[in-house]
């Protein structure tokens, strides 16, 4: 039986890909990996990516969401406030994008998720250091730390 070893990408349905790229660029530093016409764009996140696909028609997500790892969670919270986006008052930064995609933002330093040093270096994130709690969580699971 195969084991899941990671996530290659997440695909989000949006109303318009160009509008989505502009909106997300107001919150995050984006690097476009490529496009597939006007209906799909691929945003690079190191060794993974997010696909933005035109055509969202369903109502906003509630419990269904995905977690996005960032180098500065509080900067995202501030950018969302500046954009008048409602942010749930929890430890993480939870919000809905204009198309109803529920996104939860967490800080790299605070979670188990770990990128290889070579990937962090290529992303210009060499200085990110895990919190003591995250290191302990990794050790508890036998994953280093």
C-alpha positions, 0 to 999 in steps of 0.5 A: 500500500502506498504512503502519502508523503506530502502535498504537491499542490492545492487547486482553488476555484476562483471567479477570475484568475487575473483578479485572484492573482491581483488579490492574493498579491496584495496579501502575499509575495507571489511568484508565478510558476506559469499559466494555462491560458486565461483560466488557470495560473500556478503560483510557486511556493518553493517545492509546491504550488497553488493552482488558481482555476477559473469557474467557482460557482459553489457557496463559500466554504465553511469547515473545508479549508486548507492551511497555508504556511507563511514566514510571518503570520502577523503580517498576513493578519495585518494585510487582511485587516488593511484589505477589510477582510474579516479574520477569525479570532483564533491563534491561526489566521482564518479567512475567506477569499473573495470567492469563498475559499476558506484559508487558514494561515499558520507560521512556519516557526510554530508547526511540524511542517519542515522544508529541507534546508536547500529548499528554504535557502532557494526560497531566501528563508534561511533564517527561519527557526522553529519554535521550541514547541515545534521542535519538541513536537517534531522530536516527539514524533521521531522527526528530528527537531 
